[in-house]
């Protein structure tokens, strides 16, 4: 199972769809199962959730820094 690939695909789907973004914030497990598939083992789900949260956090931080740079 390619956890890194599942994280990448999940991040792309979740960040491009506002409803999925809200759903992920409310219930990450259900949202990851929805976008990555129901047959993923529980231990993989936890890793994917952690990876998605980390990646989304990094992307938001990068966007904030870019916005600040535009002010100067």
Beta strands, then each sheet from edge to edge (+ up, - down):
end
